[in-house]
Amino acid sequence: MAASGSGAGPGPGSSAGASNPRKFSEKIALQKQRQAEETAAFEEVMMEIGSTRLEGSGRNSSLLL
């Protein structure tokens, strides 16, 4: 019980992460997964913006003719 109580505070929590590499590697894996999801969402938005710009530029050029 003492180990779980010591991990609750900010100071001991950082040392607990250093003493348990499995949990540290799990945190890294979660961070990488979140980053991949955010990157995928960002790329999706950028693709939508790109297609909107292409559609918009086609409309503008036809108006000029």
C-alpha positions as CSV (number, residue, x, y, z in Angstrom):
1,M,0.0,0.0,0.0
2,A,2.9,2.4,0.7
3,A,4.0,2.2,-3.0
4,S,0.5,3.1,-4.3
5,G,0.3,6.0,-1.8
6,S,3.7,7.3,-2.8
7,G,2.8,7.4,-6.5
8,A,-0.1,9.8,-5.8
9,G,2.1,12.9,-5.2
10,P,3.9,14.8,-8.0
11,G,7.4,14.2,-6.7
12,P,7.2,10.5,-5.9
13,G,5.1,9.9,-9.1
14,S,8.1,10.9,-11.3
15,S,10.4,8.6,-9.4
16,A,7.8,5.8,-9.6
17,G,7.8,6.2,-13.4
18,A,11.6,5.9,-13.5
19,S,11.6,2.8,-11.3
20,N,9.0,1.0,-13.4
21,P,10.1,1.1,-17.0
22,R,7.0,-1.0,-18.1
23,K,4.7,1.8,-17.2
24,F,7.0,4.4,-18.7
25,S,7.0,2.5,-22.0
26,E,3.2,2.2,-21.9
27,K,3.0,6.0,-21.5
28,I,5.3,6.4,-24.5
29,A,3.1,4.1,-26.5
30,L,0.0,6.0,-25.6
31,Q,1.7,9.3,-26.5
32,K,2.7,7.8,-29.9
33,Q,-0.8,6.5,-30.5
34,R,-2.3,9.9,-29.7
35,Q,0.2,11.7,-31.9
36,A,-0.6,9.3,-34.8
37,E,-4.4,10.0,-34.3
38,E,-3.8,13.7,-34.2
39,T,-1.6,13.6,-37.3
40,A,-4.2,11.5,-39.2
41,A,-6.9,14.0,-38.2
42,F,-4.7,16.9,-39.3
43,E,-3.9,15.3,-42.6
44,E,-7.6,14.7,-43.2
45,V,-8.4,18.3,-42.6
46,M,-5.5,19.4,-44.9
47,M,-6.8,17.1,-47.7
48,E,-10.3,18.7,-47.4
49,I,-8.8,22.1,-47.5
50,G,-6.8,21.2,-50.6
51,S,-9.8,19.8,-52.4
52,T,-11.8,22.9,-51.5
53,R,-9.1,25.1,-52.9
54,L,-9.0,23.1,-56.1
55,E,-12.8,23.3,-56.5
56,G,-12.7,27.0,-55.6
57,S,-10.0,27.8,-58.1
58,G,-11.9,26.0,-60.8
59,R,-14.9,28.1,-60.2
60,N,-13.0,31.3,-60.1
61,S,-11.2,30.6,-63.4
62,S,-14.5,29.8,-65.2
63,L,-15.9,33.1,-63.9
64,L,-13.0,35.0,-65.5
65,L,-13.6,33.4,-68.9
